[in-house]
Amino acid sequence: MCETCGCGNPDEFKIHDHKNDHDHDHDHNHDHDHQHNHTHGHDHGHEHTHDGHTHAHPHKHDSSKVINLNMDILSENNRLAERNRGYFQGKHVLTLNLVSSPGSGKTTILEKTILDLIPSHKIFVIEGDQQTTRDADRIEKSGAPAIQINTGSGCHLDAKMIHLALQKMEVENHAILFIENVGNLVCPALFDLGEQKRVVVISVTEGDDKPMKYPYMFQSSHLCIINKTDLLPYVDFNVERAINYARQLNPNLEFILMSAKTGEGMAEWYKWLEERMTNDQ
């Protein structure tokens, strides 16, 4: 986090284990150093007067230090993501990173999915939000074990958070692990969590130009769920245009039109999950 995306204090976050310590918060520090004792590689502009002549010294900013710091943070994250990926592969766990802007309906999709699949599948969920355990509470009521990560002022999950959450959650072999990321279409695109597939969810209430506004999220995703299709008669959203925009960025991106409220597209979603469990583990 930190310099990479500009989000707040990256040194502390909270993981809530509903099973063992529902009423207690746990603070964990990142492995990497974030003391913010940054050396600023720039000179502030100022003027000097010599023999009646004024000499302006322009402000110069050395952006290489910021770039190097970003590379260090992402490199460390990617190293931990590979550890997570190895863990998932060893246990034959299908791990999906669900990303979206706030209010797209990710949690409702998960609730419906759990209720329909939990009789025949082992499902676990890691929830990411800046505050509260509301989503994890909803997931557990649906019947799946859940861990809540509160990122505070942070705007995304990272591989370290997932690694620590896995220490508190006994994910069984041959299970499905859903990671519901913080609602944000920018920063989560940069951070690999170790997942096999990234699923981006957009709703028809957001606007069909989302792919063009947030290109990297759609370039880095494998499936796009267009949710809340029951509202299409009442909103200005062109499904074909949204798909065309996204496929200009990522020709291999798959799409499912869905309404978690009415059930439209849920069978196609379940088929997609079954195919991933068969082919990707």
VENWOGI-V347334 format. One line per field, one symbol per residue. phi: phi as a letter, one per 30 degrees, with the letter a starting at -180 (. if undefined). Layout:
phi = ???
This chain:
phi = .iddbiddeddbabcccddcbecbcbcbcddddbdidddddbcddabbcbhicccdcddbccdddddddeddddddddddddddddddddchcdccccbaddidjeddddedddedcddbbcbbbcccbdbiceddddddddjcdbccccciddcadbddddeddddcbddddhccccccdddaccdeddcdcjddbccccbcddcjdcedddbdddddcccbcccciddcedcbcbcddddddeddddbdcdcbbdbbddcjeidddddddddddddccc
